Amino acid sequence: MAEDSDINDVLSYSAAIKPSFLTFDIPTHKLSGTPLNANIGTHQVSLKVGDGTVFVYQNFNLHVAMKTHAPEITSVHVYTVDEDSQYLYALKAKDIDNDILTFSDIKIPDWTSFYSSGILMGTPTNDDVGFHDIILSVTDGLYTVYDSFNIEVINVNDPPVILGTSKILITPKETPLEITLNDINVEDDDNKYPDDFSLELFTGDHYTVIDNSIIPNTDFLGKLNVNISVNDGLASDEADIPVYVGPTSVEEINKNKGYIESLYPVPANNNINFKFNQLNENAEITFYDCSAKPLKVIIVPAQTTELAVDIRELPVGIIFYKINYKQGYNSGKFLINR
């Protein structure tokens, strides 16, 4: 505003010098505007008033101070991941004040790791199926903003894993052997075994397959590697399992127990122990492999009550034995497992 002692003079108002973000309204004589972050600093202002003859100026400096702004998160969330697949989310943010930003994790699941660069990554397992809360933060030292969302780990069927057999599978020479799911040890993380599982046998060396039974070839004795497949309805695993084909004459232990009371430990390692009951005559023990080949012969003196036999030289697998007396024999088998 201005006054003139010459009451008849008409005054004119204008802005001689002003920054671009300011506007001077001539009718109201108002100077107004809103500076942006780019206008931070000192700006010269000169306002002019005249009566047509004389002009006067009002000069001053206008200082635009910096205003600190909170960071703004710009990244797009990744909400899902399949189990056993890698999850990756990059937290990103901008700050118009160009402040240095610090990224931190407030709450993340155990299967993930968070890095100072803003990367959240990890690989969930079947145990992590479900929803997980995520809380991350970004700060410029003055303002902190939070990034909160959920990750869903989606269940993916895990294939079964064949671990081996649940018992020793053995059959006499040229005799079919049915193999069932209960004969196989299987691990499956998300299905109950053997419910709704299926078993398939494949023909291989020295045997044929009919349905779920294997039939050893004529005159074959020894160990078969039987190829099988177990399926949980969506995925399967394939493996070889051992099946032993033994001589018919020693497949079953004599019903007449004779002098043998017990045999231990089974499976054996370095020694096998025979416990006798009233052995009143000398005896001879012969050990055989699955092809009926003699491996070792020992003499047992009469009156022996217990005998430990060193079997370290015998092969791993099924071993057959036959104990001969004057009045008969005992026969049987045991497993060596080292």
C-alpha positions in Angstrom: 0.0 0.0 0.0 1.1 3.6 -0.6 -0.1 7.2 0.1 0.4 10.4 -2.0 0.1 13.9 -0.5 -1.3 15.0 -3.8 -4.7 13.7 -3.3 -5.7 13.9 -6.9 -2.8 11.7 -8.1 -3.6 8.2 -9.2 -1.1 5.6 -8.1 0.0 2.6 -10.1 1.4 -0.6 -8.7 3.6 -3.2 -10.3 6.3 -5.8 -9.6 9.5 -4.8 -11.2 11.5 -7.9 -10.0 10.0 -11.1 -8.7 10.7 -14.9 -8.8 8.6 -16.9 -11.2 6.6 -18.7 -8.5 5.1 -15.3 -7.4 2.2 -13.5 -9.0 1.5 -9.8 -8.5 -2.2 -8.9 -8.6 -2.5 -5.2 -9.6 -6.1 -4.5 -8.5 -5.5 -5.8 -5.0 -1.7 -5.0 -4.9 -1.1 -8.5 -3.5 2.1 -10.6 -4.2 1.4 -14.3 -3.7 2.6 -17.7 -4.7 3.8 -21.2 -3.6 7.4 -22.1 -4.0 8.5 -25.7 -4.9 11.4 -27.7 -3.8 13.3 -26.3 -6.8 12.8 -22.7 -5.5 14.7 -23.2 -2.3 17.1 -20.3 -1.8 17.0 -16.5 -1.8 15.1 -14.5 -4.4 15.2 -10.7 -5.1 11.9 -8.8 -5.1 11.3 -5.2 -6.2 7.8 -3.6 -6.1 7.1 -0.3 -7.8 4.6 2.5 -7.0 4.2 5.6 -9.1 1.9 8.6 -9.6 2.9 9.2 -13.2 5.7 11.5 -12.4 7.6 10.0 -9.4 8.2 6.3 -8.8 9.3 4.6 -5.6 10.5 1.1 -5.0 10.3 -1.4 -2.2 13.2 -3.8 -2.5 13.7 -6.9 -0.3 15.0 -10.5 -0.4 12.6 -13.4 -0.1 14.1 -16.6 1.4 12.5 -19.9 0.6 13.5 -22.4 3.3 13.7 -26.2 2.7 10.8 -28.3 3.9 11.6 -31.9 4.7 9.3 -34.4 3.0 8.6 -38.0 4.1 9.9 -40.8 1.8 7.4 -42.3 -0.6 7.3 -46.1 -1.2 7.1 -46.8 -4.9 7.6 -50.6 -5.1 4.9 -53.1 -6.2 4.2 -55.9 -3.7 4.7 -59.6 -4.5 2.0 -61.4 -2.7 2.4 -65.1 -3.5 5.1 -67.7 -3.9 5.0 -71.5 -4.5 6.7 -73.7 -1.9 10.2 -74.6 -2.8 10.5 -71.6 -5.1 12.5 -68.5 -4.5 10.6 -65.4 -3.3 12.0 -62.0 -4.2 10.7 -58.5 -3.4 12.6 -55.2 -3.8 11.5 -52.4 -1.5 11.9 -49.1 -3.4 11.2 -45.5 -2.3 11.9 -42.0 -3.4 12.5 -38.8 -1.5 12.1 -35.4 -3.2 14.6 -33.9 -0.7 17.2 -36.3 -1.9 17.8 -37.5 1.6 19.7 -40.8 2.2 17.2 -43.5 2.9 17.6 -46.4 5.2 15.7 -49.7 4.8 14.9 -52.0 7.7 12.8 -55.1 8.5 10.3 -55.0 11.4 8.6 -58.3 10.9 9.5 -61.1 8.4 9.1 -64.9 8.3 12.0 -67.1 9.3 12.4 -68.5 5.8 13.3 -65.0 4.4 16.3 -62.7 4.7 16.2 -58.9 4.4 19.1 -56.9 3.1 20.0 -53.2 3.6 19.5 -52.6 -0.1 15.8 -53.3 0.4 15.8 -56.9 -1.0 13.6 -59.4 0.8 14.2 -63.0 -0.4 13.9 -66.6 0.6 12.7 -70.1 -0.3 9.7 -71.5 1.7 9.2 -75.2 2.3 6.2 -77.3 2.8 6.2 -76.3 6.5 5.8 -72.7 5.5 2.5 -73.1 3.5 0.1 -70.4 4.5 0.1 -66.6 5.1 3.0 -64.6 6.5 2.9 -60.9 7.8 5.5 -58.5 6.4 6.4 -55.2 7.9 9.3 -53.2 6.4 10.3 -49.5 7.0 12.0 -46.7 5.1 13.4 -43.6 6.9 15.2 -40.4 5.9 16.3 -39.8 9.4 13.3 -37.6 10.3 10.3 -39.3 8.9 9.7 -43.1 8.8 7.1 -44.8 6.6 6.1 -48.5 6.7 5.4 -51.1 4.1 3.0 -53.7 5.4 1.5 -56.6 3.4 1.0 -60.5 3.4 2.8 -63.2 1.5 0.9 -66.4 0.8 3.0 -69.6 0.4 1.1 -71.8 -2.0 1.2 -75.6 -1.4 2.8 -77.6 -4.2 2.6 -81.4 -4.1 5.9 -82.9 -3.0 6.8 -86.1 -4.8 7.2 -89.3 -2.7 10.6 -90.5 -1.9 11.4 -94.2 -1.7 13.6 -94.9 1.3 13.9 -98.7 0.9 12.1 -101.8 2.0 10.3 -102.2 5.4 11.5 -105.8 5.7 13.9 -108.2 3.9 12.2 -109.4 0.7 13.2 -113.0 0.0 11.6 -115.8 -2.1 12.6 -119.4 -2.9 14.1 -120.2 -6.3 11.5 -119.9 -9.2 8.8 -118.8 -6.7 6.7 -115.6 -7.3 6.8 -112.9 -4.7 4.1 -110.3 -4.4 5.4 -106.8 -3.4 2.9 -104.4 -1.8 3.0 -100.8 -0.7 3.5 -102.0 2.9 6.7 -103.6 1.9 8.2 -100.2 0.9 9.3 -97.4 3.1 8.2 -94.1 1.6 8.5 -90.5 2.8 5.9 -87.9 1.6 5.6 -84.5 3.1 1.9 -83.8 2.2 0.3 -87.2 1.7 -0.4 -90.0 4.2 1.3 -93.2 3.0 0.1 -95.6 1.8 -3.4 -94.1 1.5 -4.3 -93.4 -2.2 -0.8 -94.4 -3.3 -0.1 -96.8 -6.2 2.8 -99.2 -6.9 4.1 -100.3 -10.2 6.8 -103.0 -10.8 9.0 -103.0 -13.9 10.6 -106.1 -15.5 14.4 -106.3 -15.1 17.4 -108.6 -15.2 16.7 -112.2 -14.1 13.0 -111.7 -13.4 9.6 -111.0 -14.9 6.6 -109.1 -13.6 2.9 -110.2 -13.5 0.7 -107.5 -11.8 2.5 -106.7 -8.5 4.5 -110.0 -8.3 8.0 -110.7 -9.5 9.0 -114.2 -10.8 12.7 -115.1 -10.7 14.1 -116.6 -13.9 14.6 -120.4 -13.9 17.6 -121.5 -11.9 18.4 -118.0 -10.8 19.8 -117.6 -7.3 21.1 -114.4 -5.7 20.0 -110.8 -5.4 17.6 -109.1 -7.7 17.5 -105.4 -8.2 13.7 -104.8 -8.7 12.8 -101.5 -10.3 9.6 -100.0 -8.8 7.6 -96.8 -8.9 5.5 -95.3 -6.2 2.9 -92.6 -7.1 0.9 -90.3 -4.8 -1.6 -89.4 -7.4 0.3 -86.4 -8.7 4.0 -87.3 -8.7 6.1 -90.4 -8.4 9.5 -91.7 -7.4 11.4 -94.6 -9.0 14.0 -96.8 -7.3 15.6 -100.3 -7.2 14.9 -102.4 -4.2 16.7 -105.7 -3.3 14.9 -109.0 -3.5 16.8 -112.2 -2.5 16.2 -115.5 -4.2 17.4 -118.4 -2.1 17.6 -122.2 -2.3 14.3 -123.8 -1.5 16.0 -126.3 0.9 17.0 -123.6 3.3 14.2 -121.0 2.8 12.3 -122.2 5.9 13.9 -123.0 9.2 13.5 -126.6 10.1 10.3 -127.1 12.1 12.4 -129.4 14.3 14.3 -126.8 16.2 17.0 -129.3 17.3 19.8 -127.9 19.4 19.4 -124.2 18.3 17.8 -122.0 21.0 18.4 -118.6 19.4 20.5 -116.6 16.9 21.5 -112.9 17.5 22.0 -110.1 16.7 19.9 -109.8 13.6 20.8 -107.9 11.5 24.4 -108.9 12.3 27.6 -106.9 11.7 30.9 -108.4 12.6 29.7 -111.4 14.6 26.7 -113.7 14.8 26.0 -115.6 18.0 24.5 -119.1 18.2 22.9 -120.2 21.4 22.6 -124.0 21.8 20.4 -126.1 24.0 22.0 -129.4 25.3 24.4 -129.9 22.4 25.6 -133.4 23.3 27.5 -134.0 20.0 29.8 -132.3 17.7 28.2 -130.1 14.9 29.2 -128.5 11.7 27.9 -125.1 10.6 28.1 -124.1 6.9 27.3 -120.6 5.7 26.0 -120.0 2.1 25.3 -117.0 -0.1 22.0 -116.6 -2.0 23.3 -118.8 -4.8 24.0 -121.7 -2.4 27.7 -121.2 -2.6 29.5 -122.3 0.6 31.3 -119.4 2.2 32.5 -120.6 5.6 32.6 -123.9 7.6 33.2 -124.2 11.3 33.1 -127.1 13.8 31.1 -126.7 17.0 32.3 -129.0 19.9 29.8 -130.9 21.9 28.5 -129.2 25.1 28.9 -125.8 23.6 26.2 -123.5 25.0 27.0 -120.3 23.1 29.2 -119.6 20.1 30.3 -116.2 18.6 31.2 -116.6 14.9 33.4 -113.9 13.2 31.6 -113.1 10.0 33.6 -110.1 8.9 34.8 -111.9 5.7 31.2 -112.7 4.7 29.4 -110.4 2.3 26.6 -107.9 3.2 23.1 -109.3 2.5 21.2 -112.5 3.2 23.3 -115.4 4.5 22.0 -118.9 4.8 23.3 -121.4 7.3 23.0 -125.2 7.9 24.0 -127.0 11.1 24.6 -130.7 10.6 24.3 -133.2 13.4 24.4 -137.0 13.3 20.7 -137.1 13.9 19.7 -134.3 11.5 20.2 -130.6 10.9 19.0 -127.0 11.5 18.9 -124.4 8.7 17.9 -120.7 8.5 19.1 -117.3 7.4 20.1 -113.9 8.8 21.0 -110.5 7.4 24.5 -108.9 7.5 24.2 -105.1 7.4 27.2 -102.9 7.8 
